[in-house]
Amino acid sequence: MPNSSETDTFGFIVNDLSRIIRAEMDRRTGEAGLGLTTGEGRVLFNVRRAGPLRQTALAERLGIEAMTLSGLLDRLEGKGYVERQPDPADRRAKLVKLTDAGSAVVAQIEPIAAGIRSDAAQGIDPDDWQRLLAALRSARANLLASRTEAQSTESTAA
């Protein structure tokens, strides 16, 4: 029988939190009648944050395959939340742009996301919460730097 502490490690906890947050987002947006998946919401928030950007850059930013993003964008475009337009710098590439309807649905999702963050932080001292966020940002930066360094080493060795 595995020791319970094996599931209290960094990776298990972060993965569990991610899974729980996605499920709670799906539940709450469903209750609100928004008809969006968490993946679709992530696309909308990232396009709003970055402004119009190439599909390839958006897929990279989200950490998903181009084909997965294409399916998400097809659904979001069908709902009128995003538009794909030719990139003036490279007409073969497509820019993803948030529509007014997309901005409106993001505005509806924001309080839902804030409620989940509030629930997660319940009973945690606000200063401790800020330290936790800072530590998680550092861990993310460390892992991204490690991945970049490994990819650089691989390409140099090839």
C-alpha positions in Angstrom: 0.0 0.0 0.0 1.6 3.3 -1.0 2.5 5.8 1.6 0.0 8.8 1.6 2.9 11.2 1.6 3.8 10.1 -2.0 0.6 11.9 -3.1 1.5 15.0 -1.1 4.4 15.9 -3.3 4.7 19.0 -5.5 3.7 17.3 -8.7 0.7 15.5 -7.3 -0.6 18.5 -5.5 -0.3 20.8 -8.5 -1.9 18.2 -10.8 -4.8 17.7 -8.3 -5.4 21.4 -8.0 -5.4 21.8 -11.8 -7.9 19.0 -12.2 -10.1 20.3 -9.4 -10.0 23.9 -10.8 -10.9 22.7 -14.3 -13.8 20.6 -13.0 -15.1 23.5 -10.9 -14.8 25.9 -13.8 -16.7 23.6 -16.0 -19.4 23.1 -13.3 -19.8 26.8 -12.6 -19.7 28.0 -16.2 -22.3 25.3 -17.0 -24.5 26.6 -14.2 -24.2 30.1 -15.5 -25.3 28.8 -18.9 -22.2 29.9 -20.7 -21.7 26.6 -22.6 -17.9 26.8 -22.6 -15.3 24.2 -21.7 -12.3 25.2 -19.6 -10.1 24.8 -22.7 -12.3 27.3 -24.6 -12.1 29.7 -21.7 -8.3 29.5 -21.6 -8.2 30.3 -25.3 -10.4 33.4 -24.8 -8.4 34.6 -21.8 -5.1 34.2 -23.6 -6.3 36.0 -26.7 -7.6 38.8 -24.6 -4.3 39.1 -22.6 -2.1 38.9 -25.7 -4.2 40.7 -28.3 -4.5 39.3 -31.8 -1.8 36.6 -32.2 -0.9 33.9 -34.6 -2.5 30.5 -34.1 0.9 28.9 -33.8 1.9 31.3 -31.0 -1.4 30.7 -29.2 -1.0 26.9 -29.3 2.5 27.3 -27.9 1.4 29.7 -25.2 -1.4 27.2 -24.2 0.9 24.2 -24.4 -1.3 22.3 -26.8 -1.0 20.9 -30.3 -2.0 23.0 -33.3 -4.8 20.5 -34.2 -6.2 20.7 -30.7 -6.3 24.5 -30.9 -7.8 24.3 -34.3 -10.8 22.4 -32.9 -11.2 24.8 -30.0 -11.0 27.8 -32.4 -13.6 26.2 -34.8 -16.0 26.0 -31.9 -15.3 29.5 -30.6 -15.6 30.9 -34.1 -18.9 29.1 -34.5 -20.1 30.8 -31.3 -18.9 34.2 -32.6 -16.3 34.6 -29.9 -13.2 34.7 -32.0 -12.2 35.6 -35.6 -9.3 34.2 -37.6 -7.8 36.7 -40.1 -4.9 36.5 -42.4 -1.7 37.9 -40.8 -0.6 41.0 -42.8 3.0 40.0 -42.2 2.5 36.5 -43.6 -0.8 35.8 -45.4 -0.3 32.0 -44.9 -0.6 32.5 -41.1 -3.8 33.3 -39.3 -4.2 35.8 -36.5 -6.8 35.0 -33.8 -8.8 38.0 -32.6 -11.4 38.3 -29.8 -14.7 39.6 -31.0 -17.0 41.9 -28.9 -19.1 38.8 -28.0 -15.9 37.0 -26.9 -15.0 40.0 -24.7 -18.5 39.9 -23.2 -18.2 36.2 -22.4 -14.8 36.7 -20.8 -16.4 39.4 -18.6 -18.9 36.8 -17.5 -16.2 34.2 -16.7 -14.0 36.6 -14.7 -16.2 36.6 -11.6 -16.5 32.8 -11.8 -12.8 32.5 -11.8 -12.5 35.0 -9.0 -14.9 32.9 -6.9 -12.8 29.8 -7.4 -9.7 31.7 -6.4 -11.5 33.0 -3.3 -12.7 29.5 -2.4 -9.2 28.1 -2.8 -7.7 30.9 -0.6 -10.3 30.5 2.1 -8.7 30.3 5.5 -5.2 31.1 4.2 -3.6 34.2 5.5 -3.4 36.8 2.6 0.3 37.2 3.0 0.8 33.4 2.9 -1.4 33.3 -0.2 0.8 35.9 -2.0 3.9 34.0 -0.9 2.4 30.8 -2.3 1.7 32.5 -5.7 5.2 33.9 -5.8 6.7 30.5 -5.0 4.5 28.9 -7.8 5.6 31.5 -10.3 9.3 30.8 -9.4 8.7 27.1 -9.8 7.1 27.6 -13.2 10.0 29.9 -14.3 12.6 27.4 -13.0 11.0 24.5 -15.0 10.6 26.6 -18.1 14.3 27.7 -17.9 15.3 24.0 -17.4 13.2 23.0 -20.4 14.7 25.7 -22.6 18.2 24.8 -21.5 17.5 21.1 -22.3 16.1 22.0 -25.7 19.1 24.2 -26.5 21.5 21.4 -25.5 19.6 18.9 -27.6 19.7 21.1 -30.7 23.4 21.8 -30.2 24.1 18.0 -29.9 22.1 17.2 -33.1 
